[in-house]
C-alpha cells in the first residue's frame, strides 16, 4: 500500500506481511486488479493466523474507500480481524468510511503534523445515525504515552453493549398457533403493543434488553423461512439475511449446510423434531375383534400344542408291554381333544384308557381352561370399549394411505423431502406427481387443518412443538379431540439465530444465548454458579415467562 515517507521498517513479534498498491500514474483497472490480489493474499494470511491486525496507510480517499469495500466483500474484515486506518486526511474527508468502521473491529488514526506530530484515535460507534460523529477515544505524540479521553479502550468490544440504544431490524415469521397478547404501551402511537408469547422470542428479547437495543420486526413478503433458488439466492427470512436487509432472525432457523453457505448461526439453542398431525378415527367396533385378544403367535402355539398332544396320545399305547388290554382307538383320542378345546363334554368312554393317556388329557384340559378364561376376559374388555383406529404412526405409513402431505413452504421440512435423492423422504416427495405432496404457506396451515385434515384427506408434517400447540388449540376451540400426533419423530434439526455473514453481532449474541438456553433443560446448582449473573437473570425471567404463558 502507499507508504508515508520515512516509514521503512515494521517490526512485529509474531511476523508481519506488507503489501503495496501503487495508485499514482497507474490505470484504474490495473490498480483495481492489484488491489483485488492484495485483498485475497491478506485473507489467506488471516485464515492461517490466530490474530490479525490489518493496517491501511494512505492519503487517497478513493483508495481507502476501495480498500474498505473490497475487504468486506472479500471477507477479510471479520470481527476477529483488527483494522487500523492511518491517514493524514481531515476527519470530514473520511466520512465515507463510517459504515466500514462501524461494523468492524477498527480504529481510525488521523495524523496532525502541523506543529507537532500528533495522532488522534477515533472509533465509530455502531448504529450511530447520520448526526453522530466518530467518538474521539485517545491521542498521543511521539514523546508522550497514549492517553485515553473516553471510556472506550483501544479496539473496544463495541457490540457487547450498544451505546446508543438503537432499534435493530430483525426478521420473523409467525406460526398460526403462536399466542399473542395486547397490552397498553404509552410509547406506541396507537397506545397498544402486541406481545408474542413464545419462549424463544422472549429469550431474544431479554438478550436485546441486556445489550441495550430494541427490535424492529420485518417479515418477508413470502412468509417463508427460506429455500435456495437456482441462482444461489434464498427466499424468505434467509434471503433477507443473505442480502443484509436485517441484522438477525427473531425466529430460530434450522441449521443446514445449504443455509450455512449463505448466513451465519449462533450457538444452537434448541433441537427440534417434526411430527405428523392426522385425523383421529371414529370410535367403532372391530369386526375382527375376536382375534385381537390372542396374537397370531398364540394361535399358532395353541395349534402346535394340540398336534403334540394328539401325537403323544397316539404313540403312548405302543410304549406299554401289556398286550392283553384293548388299545384305545385313535378316533376317540382325536374327538376327546377337540371336544376339550371347544369346551364340550366327553361322551366317549375313557374307562379303558391307560393312566398315561388320562394324565395327558388332564394336562390338556387344564391348558385349554386357562387359555379360554384369558381369551374371554380380554374379548369382553375389547368389545366393551370401542376401538379408535390410528392408522398413521410412522412416516412410511403415508405411502399406504391415500392422503395428501402438507408441509410449510420455504422451510427445512419441505426442503428435506424435495432435496432428498433416495430413501423414504424421496418417496414422499415423489407423491407430488400424484398431487399428494403439497407445500403451503405457514399462514394457511390453520385453514388446511380445519377444512382438510379434519376430513381425513390430508396430514401435516410440522415441528413437534407446533403440532402440540395446534392440536391443543383446536381442542380448546371445538371442545373435542379430532386429531392426534403420530408416534414417530422425524427430521431432527438444530435451531439457532441466523445472522448475515461475518456479522459483528455474532460474538455478543453467542456469549449470552448459549448458557441461557442450556438452563431450560436439566440444570444443577453448580451449573448456575458457573454461569454469569447475566445468564442467571435471563433464566429466571425466562422461566417465569414459560410458567405463566406456557
TAHUBEL-V88802 format. One record per pair of residues at least 6 apart in sequence whose ideal C-beta (glycine too) atoms are under 7 Angstrom apart, sorted by sequence separation. I is the first residue (numbers start at 1). J is the second residue. D is the distance in whole Angstrom. If there is no record, write none. Layout:
# TAHUBEL-V88802
i: (I	I)
j: (J	J)
d: (D	D)
This chain:
# TAHUBEL-V88802
i: (10	46	58	71	77	111	112	140	185	208	228	229	233	240	253	286	391	392	407	408	420	431	452	453	475	499	45	87	101	125	140	184	185	208	227	339	398	407	453	499	10	23	56	111	112	138	139	184	185	226	227	234	241	350	417	429	440	474	519	528	138	226	233	392	416	420	428	474	21	109	110	124	125	138	139	182	183	205	226	255	317	336	391	407	448	56	123	137	138	224	225	226	317	417	418	449	42	85	109	110	122	123	137	182	183	224	225	226	237	336	417	448	471	497	21	122	136	137	222	225	226	255	335	21	94	107	108	122	123	136	180	181	222	237	471	107	122	135	137	180	238	445	107	120	121	138	180	181	220	237	314	332	497	515	3	21	121	135	180	220	252	468	1	2	121	178	179	252	467	1	2	19	91	120	220	314	516	1	2	119	178	220	242	313	417	515	519	2	64	83	85	118	119	238	242	449	19	54	83	84	102	174	241	512	516	19	64	82	83	84	85	86	87	88	101	103	118	310	405	512	516	81	85	102	117	238	310	328	340	84	86	116	117	238	328	336	340	414	449	464	79	98	102	108	326	405	54	77	310	337	341	17	54	59	61	72	218	225	234	309	340	396	399	454	52	53	54	55	56	57	58	59	68	123	328	343	395	46	56	59	64	228	398	409	453	35	39	43	53	55	65	306	405	408	409	35	39	43	61	65	68	126	404	405	406	407	408	409	43	61	64	101	121	123	125	126	217	226	395	36	40	42	320	404	406	408	35	39	46	61	123	127	215	306	126	128	23	39	127	317	408	125	125	127	23	316	316	406	313	168	170	172	167	170	173	204	107	165	166	167	168	169	170	171	172	173	313	107	165	168	171	312	413	162	167	169	171	201	413	105	161	162	173	161	162	309	173	200	406	4	404	406	3	403	404	405	406	407	408	1	2	309	403	1	2	403	405	1	2	398	305	173	171	392	171	302	171	82	171	416	170	169	170	169	170	171	172	173	413	168	170	171	172	170	294	412	293	293	293	290	293	292	394	289	393	394	395	289	390	392	393	394	393	395	285	285	286	284	285	283	284	283	283	281	280	281	281	278	276	274	256	254	277	236	279	235	279	277	279	278	277	227	276	277	226	224	225	276	277	224	225	274	222	227	274	274	275	274	277	272	273	275	272	277	277	280	280	279	280	279	280	278	277	278	277	278	276	275	276	275	275	273	274	273	274	223	273	223	273	223	271	272	271	272	270	268	269	268	269	268	267	266	265	266	265	265	263	264	263	263	264	255	263	254	255	264	254	266	254	255	253	264	252	253	266	267	252	266	269	252	253	267	266	267	270	249	269	248	249	248	248	244	247	241	248	241	247	241	238	175	176	173	176	176	177	175	177	177	204	177	211	207	210	207	207	203	203	210	207	206	206	206	203	202	199	202	159	159	199	199	160	159	197	179	103	78	79	75	79)
j: (16	52	64	77	83	117	118	146	191	214	234	235	239	246	259	292	397	398	413	414	426	437	458	459	481	505	52	94	108	132	147	191	192	215	234	346	405	414	460	506	18	31	64	119	120	146	147	192	193	234	235	242	249	358	425	437	448	482	527	536	147	235	242	401	425	429	437	483	31	119	120	134	135	148	149	192	193	215	236	265	327	346	401	417	458	67	134	148	149	235	236	237	328	428	429	460	54	97	121	122	134	135	149	194	195	236	237	238	249	348	429	460	483	509	34	135	149	150	235	238	239	268	348	35	108	121	122	136	137	150	194	195	236	251	485	122	137	150	152	195	253	460	123	136	137	154	196	197	236	253	330	348	513	531	20	38	138	152	197	237	269	485	19	20	139	196	197	270	485	20	21	38	110	139	239	333	535	21	22	139	198	240	262	333	437	535	539	23	85	104	106	139	140	259	263	470	41	76	105	106	124	196	263	534	538	42	87	105	106	107	108	109	110	111	124	126	141	333	428	535	539	105	109	126	141	262	334	352	364	109	111	141	142	263	353	361	365	439	474	489	105	124	128	134	352	431	81	104	337	364	368	45	82	87	89	100	246	253	262	337	368	424	427	482	81	82	83	84	85	86	87	88	97	152	357	372	424	76	86	89	94	258	428	439	483	66	70	74	84	86	96	337	436	439	440	67	71	75	93	97	100	158	436	437	438	439	440	441	76	94	97	134	154	156	158	159	250	259	428	70	74	76	354	438	440	442	70	74	81	96	158	162	250	341	162	164	60	76	164	354	445	163	164	166	63	356	357	448	357	213	215	217	213	216	219	250	154	212	213	214	215	216	217	218	219	220	360	155	213	216	219	360	461	211	216	218	220	250	462	155	211	212	223	212	213	360	225	252	458	57	457	459	57	457	458	459	460	461	462	56	57	364	458	57	58	459	461	58	60	459	367	237	237	459	240	371	241	155	246	491	246	246	247	247	248	249	250	251	491	247	249	250	251	250	375	493	375	378	379	379	382	382	486	382	486	487	488	383	484	486	487	488	488	490	383	386	387	386	387	386	387	387	388	388	388	389	390	392	392	413	412	412	449	410	453	410	454	453	456	459	459	410	459	460	410	409	410	461	462	410	411	461	410	415	462	463	464	464	467	463	464	467	465	470	471	481	482	482	483	483	484	483	483	484	485	486	485	485	486	486	489	489	490	490	491	441	491	442	492	443	492	493	494	495	495	494	495	495	496	496	496	496	496	497	497	498	498	499	499	500	501	493	501	493	494	503	494	506	495	496	495	506	495	496	509	510	496	510	513	497	498	513	513	514	517	497	517	497	498	498	499	500	503	498	505	499	505	500	498	442	443	442	445	446	466	466	469	470	497	473	508	509	512	512	513	516	517	534	538	538	541	542	542	542	542	545	504	505	545	546	508	508	549	549	504	502	504	502	507)
d: (5	5	6	5	6	7	5	4	7	7	6	7	6	5	7	7	7	6	5	7	4	4	4	6	5	6	7	7	6	7	6	6	6	6	7	6	6	5	6	5	6	6	7	6	7	5	6	7	3	5	6	5	6	7	5	6	6	7	7	6	6	6	7	6	6	6	6	6	7	5	5	5	6	5	7	5	5	7	4	5	5	6	6	7	6	6	6	6	6	5	5	5	6	5	5	6	7	7	6	7	4	5	7	6	6	3	6	3	5	6	4	7	5	6	5	7	6	5	6	7	6	6	6	5	7	6	4	6	5	7	5	5	6	7	6	7	7	6	5	7	7	7	6	6	5	7	6	6	5	7	6	5	7	5	7	6	4	6	6	5	6	7	6	7	7	6	4	6	5	5	7	5	6	5	7	7	5	5	7	7	6	6	5	4	7	4	4	6	7	5	7	6	6	6	6	6	7	7	7	7	4	7	5	7	5	7	7	5	4	6	5	5	6	5	4	6	5	7	6	7	6	7	7	5	6	6	6	6	6	6	7	6	5	6	6	6	5	4	7	6	5	6	7	6	6	6	6	5	6	6	5	5	7	6	6	7	6	6	6	6	5	6	6	6	5	4	5	5	5	5	6	5	6	6	6	6	6	6	7	6	7	5	6	4	7	6	5	6	6	6	5	6	6	7	6	7	6	6	5	7	4	6	5	5	6	5	7	6	5	7	6	7	7	6	6	6	6	7	7	6	6	5	6	6	6	5	6	4	6	7	7	6	7	7	7	6	6	6	6	7	7	5	6	3	5	5	6	6	6	5	5	5	7	7	6	6	6	5	5	5	6	5	6	6	6	7	6	6	6	7	7	6	6	6	5	6	6	6	7	6	6	5	5	5	5	6	6	5	5	6	6	7	6	6	4	6	5	5	7	6	7	5	6	6	5	5	6	6	7	7	7	6	4	7	5	7	7	5	5	5	6	4	6	6	6	5	4	6	6	5	7	7	5	4	6	6	5	3	5	6	7	5	7	5	5	7	6	6	6	6	4	4	6	5	7	6	5	6	7	4	6	7	5	5	6	4	7	5	6	6	6	4	7	5	6	6	6	6	4	5	6	5	5	4	6	6	5	6	7	2	5	6	7	6	6	6	4	6	5	5	5	5	7	7	7	6	6	6	6	6	5	7	5	6	6	6	7	5	4	6	6	4	5	7	4	5	7	6	5	6	7	5	6	5	4	4	6	7	6	5	7	5	4	4	7	6	5	5	6	6	6	7	6	4	4	6	7	7	6	5	7	6	4	6	5	5	6	5	6	6	4	6	5	4	7	6	4	5	4	6	5	5	7	5	6	7	6	5	7	6	6	6	5	4	6	5	4	5	7	6	6	7	7	5	6	6	7	6	7	5	6	6	6	6	6	5	5	6	6	5	5	5	4	7	5	5	5	6	6)
